[in-house]
Amino acid sequence: MKGFKVAGRYAQSLLELAQEKEVVDAVVKDMTVFIDVANENRDFAAFLNNPIIKSDKKNAVLDKVFPDFQGMTIKFFQLLTKNRREMLLPLIADEFVAKVKAARGIVPVTLTAARQLNPEVKQSILDKLGKAVKGEIELNEIEDEALIGGFIVRMGDTRIDASVAHQLSELKQRLTR
């Protein structure tokens, strides 16, 4: 849990500095690319977490891997490696992107269904969510055949489970009491 708090503080500091220098869009783009690279490459994550590799070597690799990054992003990476916090970079990047979306009124929503929902059902779900949410909904759709049918909506800490698998599980619990 301590890592999440520290990541949140670094992300907030970066956001405030990026807003002050008016480079938020460029830093968001950089952090999104960084998140993609970190999620797709386990060796990269292991590299960041390796305490034996010196900070200057890590900075050199980060400069080579991300040559087109905004100067502020590179300086931020250098600060983190200097403070031996580079293992938190993926968390910080996620937190930064989330904070920017929140500041812009964008609400990320994940809609998981057993198969692709038809457009009318999806629009009905989005309309109902739109009434409960202030801001613009950013929809991420996931297919998961384990749900059997129905859907699950995740929005921040809120989870709405209207899946057949969940309903069967609840029925089983009621019957076995």
N, C-alpha and C positions, 0 to 999 in steps of 0.2 A: 504493500500500500504506500510505503514511503516514496517509491519510485514514481507513482502516479502524481503525488503532491508536487514533487520536485519538477516533473515533466510539465505539469500545469503552470507552475510559476515561470519556468523558462519560456513556455509557449506564450504566456501573457506578456512577458517582457519583450519577446520578439515581436509580438503583434503591436504593442505600443510603439516600439521603435520603427517598425515598418510603416505604421500610420503616420508617424511624425515625419519620416523621410519620403512619404507618398510612394512606396514601392510594394504595397500589400499584394497586388495582383501578381507581380513577378515572384515574390517570396512564396505565395500560395502555389504557383506553378512549380517552383523548385521543390517544395515540400511534397507535392503530389508525385512528382517524378521520383524523389527519394523514397517515398513510401512504396511505390511500385517496385523499385529495384530491391529494397530490403525484403519485401514480401516474396519476390520471385527467386531470390538467390540466398540460399542458406549459408554459403561460404562468406558472403558479404556480412551477414549478421554475426557469424563466428569471428570474422576479422574485427568488427567493431567491439565485440565482447572480450577479445584477447588482451589480457593485461600485460603480456610480455612485449607486444609491439609498442614501440615508443610513439609519443604524440606527433613528432615531426614526420615520422613515416606514415602515420595514419592521415595526417593533413596532406601529404604529398599524393597519397592514393586517392583521397577524396577530390583533390584538385584535378587529377587525371581522369577520374570517372565522371566527374560533373564539371566539365570545362566551361559550359555555357551558363552556369548559375550566376545569379545576381551577386554582386560584391558583398552585400550585407549577409546573404545566406552563407557564403564562404567564411566570412569573418565570424559568424555565429558558430559554424562548425569548428573553427579554430579555437574559439573560446571554450567550447565544450570539451574538446580534446585536451586543452591545457588544464582544465579543471577535472579531468579524468571522468567525464560524464557522457562520453560518446556512446556508451551502451544504451543510453536513454534516448538517443536520437530518433529511433522509430516511434517511441511513445510521444516525444515532444512534437514530432511532425504531425502525428495523428491529432494531438491536442490542438496544435496551431490551426490546422484546417478546420477542426470542429468549432473553434472559437471564432474564426473568420465567418463561417457559415452562420453561426448564432448572431454575430454582429450585423450581418446582412439580412437577417430574418429568414434564412433558409433552414427548413426543418427536414433532416434526412429521415426517410421512412423506408423500411425494408418490408416488402410484401413477399412472403414465401407461400407457394402453393404447390400442390402435387403435380399440376401441369399448368400450362399457359392458360390464364383466365381469359374468358371472352371479354371484349372491350366494354360491353355494357356493365358487367359485374365489376370490373376494375374501376370504371368511372363512378359507379355507385359507391364503392368503398372510398375512393378519393374524395368524392363530394361530402361524405359523412365526416371524413377526417379533416377536410378543409374547414368545416364548421367549428371543429373543436380546436383547431390550430391557428395561431396568428402567424402569418408569414407564408412564404412560398414552400410548397412541398417538393422535395427532391426524391423521386421514387427510384428504388433499387429493387428489381424483381429477381427472385430466386426460385428455381424449381427443385422440389424435394419429394420424390415419389413415396418416401416413408410416411408422409402425412395422410396417405390414402385418398383424401379429398378435403375440401375446405381450404382454409388459409390461416396464416399467422401474420400479424402486423406488429412490427417493432418500431417504436418511435421514442428515442432516448431511453428512459427507464421504463417506459410503458410497453406492455406486451398484451396483445389481444389474440387469444388462441381460439380460433373457430374451426379447428381441424377435426376431421373424423377420428384420427388417432388419439387426440386429446379427449374427445367425448367418450371414446371406448375405454380409455384409461380411467376416467372419472366414473363411468358406469361399473367397471370392474371393482373399483374401490368401494363404491356404495353397496355392491352385492356381497362383498367379502367381509363386511363389518360385522 
